Amino acid sequence: MVELRDFRTSDCRQLAAWIDGPLELWNWSGHHFSWPLDEGQLAEYAAESSTPVRQSWMAFDPTTDHVVGHVSLRIEAANASGRLGRVLVAPEARGKGYGAAMLTKALDAGFGELGLEQIELGVWDDNAHAIRLYEGLGFACDHVLRDVVQFAGKSWSAMQMILPRSAWAVDAGSA
Ligand SMILES: CC(C)(COP(=O)(O)OP(=O)(O)OC[C@H]1O[C@@H](n2cnc3c(N)ncnc32)[C@H](O)[C@@H]1OP(=O)(O)O)[C@@H](O)C(=O)NCCC(=O)NCCS
């Protein structure tokens, strides 16, 4: 239902079009990028993708060839761990299972060809849809960093979730 291909500079315009405001940008990437999200910021990000420290992908539906999402995996080779991030499904494609399918492929790559032992992620603790998606894939909350930052007039807490290789192989079956 979904295939991944490497993220490249020519995808930056498409990616930027999926982010429609500062709150969406914040939900997607925290304070890494600043609003307005211009192609210059994304070009820098694209340049560090597909390197030994980061693998980023665009997800597409092979039946239509439409790009439907984006995901990235930051790799810490020293401890065989990865950090999943920049998870985004095109607004018009949400709620159709693309998020779960895209992350399944990314996790397969992380635990498979990249040989990782553990994959972590951080998600704002009020992002119920994303948390449900991650829990469905087997991620469990490790701890919550409470009130770590102020943005848009409120205090934000970041849930840290972990998926060990053993849980992926046993529970998700590397589907
Ligand atoms: C979070 C996000 C990636 C989910 O992608 P998606 O393609 O809509 O998710 P899926 O259709 O694969 O659904 C996965 C799970 O989440 C649930 N879910 C997703 N969107 C939902 C919604 N709008 N309402 C209720 N549940 C929702 C689904 O029910 C499903 O759970 P289930 O298998 O138990 O039924 C997408 O909403 C998104 O891009 N959000 C903006 C960016 C963001 O918040 N990224 C996360 C940063 S940490």
PDBQT file of the ligand as one rigid body, heavy atoms in Angstrom, charges set to zero:
ROOT
HETATM    1  C1  LIG A 201      -0.344  11.562  13.128  1.00  0.00    +0.000 C 
HETATM    2  C2  LIG A 201      -0.442  11.230  11.631  1.00  0.00    +0.000 C 
HETATM    3  C3  LIG A 201       0.951  10.932  11.095  1.00  0.00    +0.000 C 
HETATM    4  C4  LIG A 201      -1.337   9.987  11.489  1.00  0.00    +0.000 C 
HETATM    5  O1  LIG A 201      -1.304   9.572  10.131  1.00  0.00    +0.000 OA
HETATM    6  P1  LIG A 201      -2.563   8.821   9.480  1.00  0.00    +0.000 P 
HETATM    7  O2  LIG A 201      -2.185   8.348   8.127  1.00  0.00    +0.000 OA
HETATM    8  O3  LIG A 201      -3.749   9.691   9.584  1.00  0.00    +0.000 OA
HETATM    9  O4  LIG A 201      -2.727   7.582  10.477  1.00  0.00    +0.000 OA
HETATM   10  P2  LIG A 201      -3.417   6.174  10.148  1.00  0.00    +0.000 P 
HETATM   11  O5  LIG A 201      -4.574   6.410   9.218  1.00  0.00    +0.000 OA
HETATM   12  O6  LIG A 201      -2.375   5.197   9.732  1.00  0.00    +0.000 OA
HETATM   13  O7  LIG A 201      -3.983   5.802  11.576  1.00  0.00    +0.000 OA
HETATM   14  C5  LIG A 201      -3.145   5.252  12.577  1.00  0.00    +0.000 C 
HETATM   15  C6  LIG A 201      -3.894   5.207  13.881  1.00  0.00    +0.000 C 
HETATM   16  O8  LIG A 201      -4.145   6.531  14.350  1.00  0.00    +0.000 OA
HETATM   17  C7  LIG A 201      -5.562   6.755  14.450  1.00  0.00    +0.000 C 
HETATM   18  N1  LIG A 201      -5.860   8.071  13.885  1.00  0.00    +0.000 N 
HETATM   19  C8  LIG A 201      -5.173   8.726  12.932  1.00  0.00    +0.000 A 
HETATM   20  N2  LIG A 201      -5.778   9.894  12.639  1.00  0.00    +0.000 NA
HETATM   21  C9  LIG A 201      -6.862   9.969  13.422  1.00  0.00    +0.000 A 
HETATM   22  C10 LIG A 201      -7.895  10.922  13.567  1.00  0.00    +0.000 A 
HETATM   23  N3  LIG A 201      -7.918  12.057  12.857  1.00  0.00    +0.000 N 
HETATM   24  N4  LIG A 201      -8.863  10.659  14.469  1.00  0.00    +0.000 NA
HETATM   25  C11 LIG A 201      -8.837   9.545  15.208  1.00  0.00    +0.000 A 
HETATM   26  N5  LIG A 201      -7.882   8.590  15.101  1.00  0.00    +0.000 NA
HETATM   27  C12 LIG A 201      -6.912   8.792  14.219  1.00  0.00    +0.000 A 
HETATM   28  C13 LIG A 201      -6.213   5.706  13.597  1.00  0.00    +0.000 C 
HETATM   29  O9  LIG A 201      -7.516   5.394  14.060  1.00  0.00    +0.000 OA
HETATM   30  C14 LIG A 201      -5.262   4.546  13.735  1.00  0.00    +0.000 C 
HETATM   31  O10 LIG A 201      -5.497   3.860  14.944  1.00  0.00    +0.000 OA
HETATM   32  P3  LIG A 201      -6.152   2.396  14.905  1.00  0.00    +0.000 P 
HETATM   33  O11 LIG A 201      -5.257   1.558  14.009  1.00  0.00    +0.000 OA
HETATM   34  O12 LIG A 201      -6.137   1.994  16.324  1.00  0.00    +0.000 OA
HETATM   35  O13 LIG A 201      -7.507   2.599  14.313  1.00  0.00    +0.000 OA
HETATM   36  C15 LIG A 201      -1.110  12.392  10.829  1.00  0.00    +0.000 C 
HETATM   37  O14 LIG A 201      -2.331  12.732  11.461  1.00  0.00    +0.000 OA
HETATM   38  C16 LIG A 201      -0.246  13.633  10.712  1.00  0.00    +0.000 C 
HETATM   39  O15 LIG A 201       0.539  13.771   9.776  1.00  0.00    +0.000 OA
HETATM   40  N6  LIG A 201      -0.386  14.577  11.677  1.00  0.00    +0.000 N 
HETATM   41  C17 LIG A 201       0.321  15.863  11.639  1.00  0.00    +0.000 C 
HETATM   42  C18 LIG A 201       1.817  15.730  11.958  1.00  0.00    +0.000 C 
HETATM   43  C19 LIG A 201       2.084  15.054  13.290  1.00  0.00    +0.000 C 
HETATM   44  O16 LIG A 201       1.399  15.298  14.277  1.00  0.00    +0.000 OA
HETATM   45  N7  LIG A 201       3.099  14.184  13.297  1.00  0.00    +0.000 N 
HETATM   46  C20 LIG A 201       3.529  13.471  14.481  1.00  0.00    +0.000 C 
HETATM   47  C21 LIG A 201       4.708  14.151  15.072  1.00  0.00    +0.000 C 
HETATM   48  S1  LIG A 201       5.296  13.307  16.523  1.00  0.00    +0.000 SA
ENDROOT
TORSDOF 0
